[in-house]
Amino acid sequence: MKILFYDTKKYDQVSFEHERKDFPGIEIDFLETDLNRKTAKLAAGYEAVCAFVNSRIGEDTVNILADCGAELLLMRSAGFNNVDLAAAERRNITVLRVPGYSPEAVAEHAMALTLAVCRRLHKSYIKVRENNFSLVGLTGMNLCGKTAGIIGTGKIGAAMCRICRGFGMKVMAYDCYENPELDFVEYRDFEQVLEESDLISLHCPLTDDNYHMINRDTIAKMKDQVILINTSRGALIDTEDLIAGIQARKFFGVGLDVYEEEGKNVFENREDVILENCVVGRLLSFPNVIVTSHQGFLTREALTAISRTTLQNAADFQKHCIREENRVSNQL
Ligand code: NAI
């Protein structure tokens, strides 16, 4: 099988080349360009294409891929809200993903953001580099004894629950389905979790139902001086309402690995670009906000798992024996 690999970063190529040794029937050509309407035609002659979470794979792109003969879209990510699945279904393109490559990688990043905003590490790092050893503005807050509210207790949320328990926190959660492995977690309805938590961490996928689930009304229900962390998807939070909440001194800290409008920035070096009217600039103007670049997944262990599962998905597709949890569309 020949796979055309879009939006290649150095770390992708290193880990895929390394794991490919165990999959002799698979060839990969790496492209730096992202998959979109203009670049989809490069897939002519390839049975499969591989894309990542920030590509916009709408109907036009899917149609061009199908016209080029591609039968398989390998998402090297857990999320797939960027793919028009109905269009893929119509055009007989199977979409496979990597459902749980390393939940701990993302959960540990969520806790890293929590600790960073909680102890103002982002400010302290810069101050000390400038020989400013003043402690003003660095007062933190203990996590031990506080309540963590975890929204979504699938693989990543469950890992975050365990980490929060390790910090001596009471762990509360909201999910449509209770995770039976989490016997130390108190499940509550969404409003109650908002009202009682000192730390709220989002770990549910973005769906049509929960778009902007964190908005003016839900922010108003939160405790004053809450910490809000989002490593899930930007559009779970209404950014304008978040900014209004930050300005109203609602939050002790906000840590975002994902944010609305991140598309153009994610994984790109834009240091020479003047970012006009961008939300990230406004968010970064606040001393209690940290933004990272959708890097929750980026650990060595996760990259190895992503490469192996993606290559295994390709091999299984050839043999028509796909694991159900990896399947996002149902073509076989
Ligand atoms: P999962 O599928 O194991 O768990 C998601 C959980 O959310 C499920 O238990 C589901 O019942 C629950 N859920 C669905 N809708 C909900 C709602 N409206 N309210 C509360 N709970 C709801 O997914 P996993 O692997 O834990 O990933 C979660 C999300 O993390 C992904 O969808 C993706 O958006 C994000 N992610 C972020 C990464 C990063 O680098 N920052 C990397 C990987 C995933």
Residues whose N, C-alpha, C, O or C-beta is under 5 A from the ligand:
A	BS01	NAI	A78 G79 P99 V106 I151 G152 T153 G154 K155 I156 G157 Y174 D175 C176 Y177 H203 C204 P205 L206 N210 T231 S232 R233 D257 H294 Q295 G296 F297
